[in-house]
């Protein structure tokens, strides 16, 4: 029987390994649940984007009406969308706070205001509106 060199033995062992049954893939480790869960994108702590938009729209209408009730002949009432904040106040309420301006008597001078509004998520109605008028709020 001829003697085989070490390289030939290594090659033979390698070829024998290639013809054997492959090992099964490793099983993935079990995933442990996270300790805290972040709300999914588009969801504000359990309140949907549609509910937040409904709260913002309803509150803006109530704020505009509050300005018109206090100043019966205001010029234009303008909300500042970049200053509006909508948040979940409680399990059943969303809060909306923001700023705006209006012309109290149709003159060139404008008056600013801030508002806070509570929107009931169950009834889809505004529960309360608080207004502060003037430059110093």
N, C-alpha and C positions, 0 to 999 in steps of 0.2 A: 504494500500500500504506500502511495507516495506521501511524503511529508508536506503539510500545508504551512505556509508562512503565516505569521501573525496578521498581516493585512488581509489575507484571504479568509482567515477565520473571523475576523471582524466583519468583513463583507457578508459572509455566510450568516452570521448571527443577525446582522441588520436585515438581510433579505428574509430570514425566517420570522423576524418580528413583524415585517410588513405583511406577511401572509396570514398572521394570526388574527383572530377576531378583535376589532377595535374596542377600546374601553368605552363604556357608556358615558355620555356627557355628565359633568358634575351637576348635582342638583343645586339650584340657587338657594342661598340662605333664606330662612324665614324672615319676613319683614316684620319688624316690631311697629306697633302703631305710634304715631307722633304724640308728643306730650302736649302740644298745642296746635290747633288747626287755624290757619289763616282763612278768612272768607274768600270764596272764589272770586275771580275777576268779574266786575260788573255787579257785585253784590255788596251791599253796605251793611255788614253785621246782621244779616237776616232780612234786610229790606231790599226788595228788588229795585233795579234801575227804573222800571216803570212806576213803581210807587214813589220813588224819589222825585221823578219828573212831575207826577201828579201833585205831590206836595208843593213843589216849587211853583207850578202854574197856579194852583188854588191860592197859595199865599200871596203871590204877586197881584192877583185880582183883588183880594181882600185889602192889601196894602193900598193899592190905587184907590179903592173905594173909601178907605179911611182918610186918605189925603183929601179927596173930593168932599167928604162930609165935613172935615174941619175947615177947609178953604173952599167954599162953594163954587168959586169961579177960577180954579187954577188954570194956568196955561197948560203946557205939556208936563206930564208926569213921566219921568224917565228912571228906570231901574238900572243899576250898575251890575251887569251880570258877572263881571270879574270880582265883585265884592260880595257875591252871594255864597252862602255856605249852607248845605243841606246835610243833616246828620240824624241818626237815630237817637231820639230823646229817651224813649222807653220801649217796652215790648209792643205798645199799641200807638205810640206817637213818634212822628218825625218832626224835627225842628228845622226851621229855615230862618236864617238871619242874613241881613244885607243892608245895603245903602242905596239911596236914590236922591234925585233932585226934582224940583218943580218950580214953576213960576207962580207965586201966590196970587198975583193980581194982574197978570198979563203984561207986566213991565219987563224990562230987560234983566232985572235982578232975579236971581234964582235962590231958592232956599233948599238946604240939604236936610235929609232925615235918615235915621236908622230904624230898622224894624226887627222884631223877633216874632215869629209865628209858630204856633203849634198845630200840626195837622194830624187828625185822628186816622190811623191806618185802617181801622176796622169799619168806620162809617164813611171814609173818604170826604170828610168835611173839616173845615178849619175850626179848631176849638178856641183859639185865642190869638189876638194880635196886639202887640205892644209897639207904640211909636214914640220916637224922640225927635223933635224938630229943632232946627237951628244949627249954627256953625259949631256950637260947643257940646251938643248932644247932652 
